[in-house]
Every structure is written in C-alpha cells, then in structure tokens.
Amino acid sequence: MEWYWTIALLIGGLVFFMLLGLPVVFAFFAVNLIGAYFFMGGEKGLMQLVRNAIDSAQNFALAPIPLFIFMGEIMFYTGVAARAIDAVDKLIARVPGRLSLVAIVGGTIFSSLSGSTIANTAMLGSTLLPEMYKRGYQPSISIGPIVAVGGLAMLIPPSALAVLLGSIAKIPIGELLVASIIPAIILASLFFGYIIIRCALNPSIAPSYDVSDLSWRDRLMPFVKYVLPLMSIFVVVVGSIVGGIATPTESAALGAIAALVAAACYRKLTWESFLISTTHTLRFTVMTLFIICGSITFSQILAFSEASNGLVGLVSDAELAPLTVLIMMLGILLFLGCFMDQVSMMMITMPIFMQFVETLDFGVGDLQATQVWFGVLALMLLEISLATPPFGLLLFVAKGAAPEGTTMGQIISSVLPFIGMAMLVVALLIAVPQLTLIIPNLIAR
C-alpha cells in the first residue's frame, strides 16, 4: 500500500472513531490496534503495542507529570492560590484597567505554581469576572486577559503539557521546561502593556473606582505573606534545574513537597483537600500514560508502513525552504486547534513533524537546540489554539465562569487581540530563535 493511503486510512479512521463518540485516547487505541495488526506483522504488532504500554508505565522521565499536576491541585483546592490573587489585588493601586492587570499578574503567578491551564482560567474567571462586571468593565477588557493569561500555564514551569510534549516528540524535557520561561515573560509583558495603553486611551471600557486607602505596609504585607513564599516554590523547581542540582523529575518532587509544606504552613491542608487533589492527579496521570502509549505505537506504525519516510521524501523532493515547511507545520497546528484538543493535536502531528525537525536545517544550531526551539514554538501554538474559535477549550471555560448574559461572541472578540499578540511572539521566536535557548545554554555551561 502506498504511504499516502496509509496516512489517509490512519487519520481517517481516527476521525471516524471520534465521530462515533469515542474518547480521544480510545479512538487512538482502536486505530493503533488495527494499524499494528496490518502494518506490523499481525500478532507480533499487537504484542509490540503491549510492550509499548509496559515501557510507558515504567518510564521514569514521565514522573514530573503527576508531580506537577499534584502541585497545582494542592494550590487550587486548599485555596492558597486564591489568597495570592487577593494579595496581588491589594498591591496594585490606581492604574488604568486595575482588575485586568490583577488578572495578568495573578494569572502569571498561578501559572508558575499550577501548570493547569483550565484551573488557571476557571479560578480567575470565577473570582475576578463578577467583580469586573460589577465595576462596569466591558467584556473586551475583562474576559480577554483572563483567557489569554490562562494559556501561560502551558509555558511557565511546572507545565505537565510541556512534559507530555517532550515525551511524545522526544525533546529533552528539562531544556524544554526552562526554554519556555522567557517567551512567557515576553507574552505576559505584552498583555500588561496592551491593557494599560488601551485603558488609558479609552477609560470608559474599564471605569476607575475608589479603592481602599491602604498604607504601603497594608499593601505589601499580604504580598510578602501569601505571594513571595509561593514564588519560592517556582524558584525551587526551576532553580534546581537551572543550577544543575536536580533532574526535572527530582525538581518536580521537590516542588510537590514544597507545595504541601506551604499549604500546611497556611493551615489550609486538610484530609479532604489532599484526597481530592490526589484523586484528580491519578485520573490525569492514567490518561497521560494511555496517551503516550498510543503515541509511541502510532509513530511505529508510521515508520513500519514507510508513511513517515514517504512524507519526508515528498517534502524533500519539493525542495521547499525550511522556513516554508516550518510555517506550514505551525499553520496546521493553528488550524487543528480550532476543532481539536491539544493532546489529540500532539499525538497526530508530532510523530510526523519531528521527522522534518530532525532532517531540515533551520539554522538554529545542533539537533537538540533545534528540537527545543521547535518544542517552544509548538507549545506557543498549542497555547494559542486553546483560545481559537469556534471550539477553543478556554472559550468554553470562560463562558462557564462568566456572569449570566455573556455571549460567546463577546468572549471571542475580547480574545482576538491577545491571539494577535501571541502570534507576534511566535514571529519573534522564529526570527530570533536564540531567545528560547538562553536559559538552556546557561544550564549547559
């Protein structure tokens, strides 16, 4: 069978099973069972699928995923993160678009603690949106920042999705985790500046109001008490990796312990919150192992059927410039994001895209540097796709958290400027790839 028919059958079968209502993970397993039987030697192929499942469950490099998730769940269900948002609220005084800036700053802080995009958006939406509407904020400047900053959780360590991407795409996880920090800071700064400038030019979209006349001590003390100690968790996780003290797995374990200690010190750690956090962590971890097992088998089917080599050969024969191929890959991610969740996108595209990353010269440096750079770009596009209409996941999370009467049209229009700014950062990373390699190079030294 020709390679293009193989790809068409595999992806077509995947879409068919998803249309039948099967969850993404089980749709992939159904396709893998069929593909392994027909393209990997029948019963031998099925046995290989079983071996992949065993290897996935035993892979020590995946340990950061449940640990990072557990950190975020503890912060969320103990209410410690909400206290940090309140502290930021007291710190920021009379500036244009004050509550929108609180969303950006608070969301960035929570992103560095949780790694959960949905939890980030849901918490900010439920705590800040009602207050914004009460103060007369327009949807264009209230919903947009909350949805936009929610995606930062995908970029700022600890990020479970970054670990998952690194596992699927065979990108060094430690380097990928820290390489995303500078792009995330640039993105958050753009959001911050946009809000201030827009609210200064048009104050009616975010009316000013009297805030509590607190002394500097009253403003700083909650920040010192509830934010700085939590930021130390971020320092523990990232600093141990950058300093070469710990591997990503060890740093994730240190972060999980630090999160438990912080919740206990604030006297918020209860048996109920611990049990809920653990249960949610276990659910996501099991799903993740299934996903990685399915991805490994899917990659092997593409290799055994010569579909990967055929597609790479087609692109090579076309003599397309590497930049053109890169833009096409990122365009596919952006398009798929309008209709598909991020995990499905990674499972479908990364086994194929990494073939091009490994064979084409993008002028970034050695293969590992190129892989890390492309991994950051992929994370950026996955983050953007979370907010792309019509089916961006964060759009629906924001809709559920927004006050009654908020329409999906208002949510989409408020998010579009932030999508545009994120695309500008993607263009910057393509033009100056060394921005993603600053911290990994420090680690290498």
Secondary structure, 3 states (H helix, E strand, C coil): CCHHHHHHHHHHHHHHHHHCCCCHHHHHHHHHHHHHHHHCCCHHHHHHHHHHHHHHHCCHHHCHHHHHHHHHHHHHHCCHHHHHHHHHHHHCCCCCCHHHHHHHHHHHHHHHHHCCHHHHHHHHHHHHHHHHHHCCCCHHHHHHHHHHHHHHHHCCCCCHHHHHHHHHHCCCHHHHHHHCHHHHHHHHHHHHHHHHHHHHHCHHHCCCCCCCCCCHHHHHHHHHHHCHHHHHHHHHHHHHHHCCCCCHHHHHHHHHHHHHHHHHHCCCCCHHHHHHHHHHHHHHHHHHHHHHHHHHHHHHHHHHCCHHHHHHHHHHHHCCCHHHHHHHHHHHHHHHHCCCCHHHHHHHHHHHHHHHHHHCCCCCCCHHHHHHHHHHHHHHHHHHHCCCCCCCHHHHHHHHHCCCCCCHHHHHHHHHHHHHHHHHHHHHHHHCHHHHCHHHHHHHC
